[in-house]
Amino acid sequence: MRLHVRQIREYYRARKEDSVLEVGCNRGLLLDLLGRLGGPTYGVDVDHTVVDRAGQKGHTVCVCNAENLAFPDRSFDALFSIHTIEHVGDLSKAMGEFSRVLKPGGTLVLVYPYEPVVGITCVPFWSLSKNGNVHLRALKPRDVVGIIRERRLDLAPVHSRMYPVLTPNYVSVFRKRSG
């Protein structure tokens, strides 16, 4: 996770008053780091076991899926989703939710694996999850941008690129248009 924080710092300049949401927060490792960058942090995950662990660390977290975020419109200055969107059933609906909860001018940072074959990067990690680590799709930045255009979401592409960590990853950054 710390390796992905370099990407976040490159594309997001946190201010102390910024509110941040992490979708797919797991046990709160990124929330630990995000809390040091700026203001209040919130996390959601579908697995109540990991949400409980993040809550025990003092994070504000809830069980929630990406397609139905339990927050009012325009709640967050930034939204991060690290290795989550490839697991989401209805990615189009999730992207709509990401846009809905972001404030105008807010930043969306998505990190997802480069996979020539769906799920190839999660095979070594299946044993780490009792629910299995199932990727539903292989994504490229053009796929994410295509959903945004098709849904006519108020998200403007800022940057997308591939970078290596343990395996190749994409980072895609969007800014919510003002107004």
C-alpha positions, 0 to 999 in steps of 0.5 A: 500500500505504501508503494501506491501512496507515491502515486497519490501524493503525486496527483493529490495535494491534501489540505488540512480541511479536505475530507477523503473517502477510500472505497475498498478500505480493507483494514485501513492501511491507506486510511492511516497514511491518508490521515497524515496528509490532510483532514478527516478520512472515511472508509467503506468496504463490503467485508464487515470483518475488515471494516471492524478491524479498521474501526478498531484502529479508530477510523470512521468506516462502514460496510457499504458497496461502491454501487451504493455509497452511504454518503450525501452528494458532494461530501468529499474533496477526494476519493481513492479506490486502490485495487477495488474497481476490478472487483465491482459488479456494476462499475458504471453505477459505482463511477456514478456514485464516485462522481455524486459524492465528490465535491466540485473540484474534487479529485478521484484517484483509481489504481487498478491492475494491468491484466492481460488475462482477467484475474492473473494478478490476484492468483498469488493472493487468493489464500489471503481472502476467505471470500476469494479475490475475484477480479470481474474484469480487466481494465484499461484507462480507456475503459474507465474514461468510456464509462465516464463519457457514456454516463456523462459524468462530471469527471474530467480526466487529468492523468492516466499511466501505467507504473510497476509495483510488484505487478504493473498497475494503472493509475487514473486521476480525474477532477470533478468539474465545478458547477 
